[in-house]
């Protein structure tokens, strides 16, 4: 799977979360600074020079999230933002989370 060419698919639950082996395989396609928490959640901290730059980035993440139909939890501070992805409906990680992590890093 090429994450850059993939689109998020609607997930209403009823599918299993990715297994540790599947997570390991997908892990190699995203940046090494993404943290995987207990095979349930991805997070990454981004640093900026000021609030305006932080908000410019957040706006781009929001626009991408709307396009893909998969939304992160975003923690916004003066010069940093923390982005978290997981698929709530399956209480774990899905392909969508890795697709979004890959695409957010290209903003």
C-alpha positions as CSV (number, residue, x, y, z in Angstrom):
1,X,0.0,0.0,0.0
2,X,1.3,3.4,-1.0
3,X,0.0,5.8,1.7
4,X,0.5,8.9,-0.5
5,X,-1.8,7.6,-3.2
6,X,-4.4,6.1,-0.8
7,X,-7.6,7.8,0.3
8,X,-9.3,7.2,3.6
9,X,-12.3,4.9,3.6
10,X,-15.3,5.4,5.8
11,X,-15.1,3.3,9.0
12,X,-18.3,2.7,11.0
13,X,-16.7,0.0,13.1
14,X,-17.3,-3.8,12.8
15,X,-13.7,-4.3,11.5
16,X,-10.7,-5.2,13.6
17,X,-8.1,-2.7,14.5
18,X,-4.7,-3.3,12.9
19,X,-2.7,-6.1,14.4
20,X,0.8,-5.4,15.8
21,X,2.3,-7.0,12.7
22,X,0.2,-4.8,10.4
23,X,1.2,-1.7,12.4
24,X,4.8,-2.6,12.1
25,X,4.6,-2.9,8.3
26,X,2.8,0.4,8.0
27,X,5.1,2.1,10.5
28,X,7.9,2.1,8.0
29,X,5.9,4.4,5.6
30,X,5.5,7.3,8.1
31,X,8.1,9.5,9.7
32,X,10.1,8.1,12.6
33,X,9.0,10.9,14.9
34,X,5.4,9.6,15.0
35,X,4.9,7.8,18.3
36,X,2.8,4.7,18.5
37,X,1.0,4.4,21.8
38,X,0.2,0.8,22.8
39,X,-0.7,-0.1,19.2
40,X,-3.8,2.1,19.7
41,X,-2.9,5.7,18.7
42,X,-0.4,7.7,16.7
43,X,0.9,11.1,17.8
44,X,3.4,13.7,16.7
45,X,4.5,17.1,18.0
46,X,5.2,19.9,15.5
47,X,7.1,23.0,16.5
48,X,6.7,26.5,15.0
49,X,8.2,29.9,15.5
50,X,4.9,31.6,16.6
51,X,1.2,31.2,17.0
52,X,0.4,32.4,13.5
53,X,2.5,29.6,11.9
54,X,1.0,27.1,14.2
55,X,-2.5,28.1,13.2
56,X,-1.6,28.1,9.5
57,X,-0.5,24.5,9.9
58,X,-3.7,23.6,11.9
59,X,-5.9,25.1,9.1
60,X,-4.1,22.9,6.5
61,X,-4.5,19.8,8.7
62,X,-8.2,20.7,9.1
63,X,-8.7,21.1,5.4
64,X,-7.0,17.8,4.6
65,X,-9.0,16.1,7.3
66,X,-12.3,17.3,5.7
67,X,-11.1,16.1,2.3
68,X,-10.2,12.7,3.6
69,X,-13.1,12.3,6.1
70,X,-10.8,11.3,8.9
71,X,-10.2,13.8,11.7
72,X,-7.4,14.0,14.3
73,X,-7.4,15.3,17.9
74,X,-5.3,18.4,17.8
75,X,-3.7,20.1,20.8
76,X,-2.8,23.7,19.9
77,X,-0.2,25.8,21.8
78,X,1.6,29.0,21.0
79,X,4.4,27.5,19.0
80,X,3.5,23.9,18.8
81,X,0.8,21.5,17.9
82,X,0.3,17.8,18.8
83,X,-1.7,15.7,16.3
84,X,-3.2,12.4,17.3
85,X,-4.8,9.8,15.1
86,X,-6.8,6.7,16.0
87,X,-10.0,5.3,14.7
88,X,-12.5,5.8,17.5
89,X,-15.1,3.4,16.0
90,X,-12.7,0.4,16.4
91,X,-10.8,1.8,19.4
92,X,-7.4,1.3,17.7
93,X,-5.4,2.0,14.6
94,X,-6.7,1.6,11.0
95,X,-5.1,2.2,7.6
96,X,-6.8,5.7,7.6
97,X,-4.6,6.7,10.6
98,X,-1.4,5.9,8.7
99,X,-2.7,7.6,5.5
100,X,-3.4,10.7,7.4
101,X,0.0,10.7,9.3
102,X,1.8,10.3,6.0
103,X,-0.2,13.2,4.4
104,X,0.0,15.5,7.4
105,X,3.8,15.2,7.2
106,X,3.7,16.5,3.6
107,X,1.9,19.7,4.6
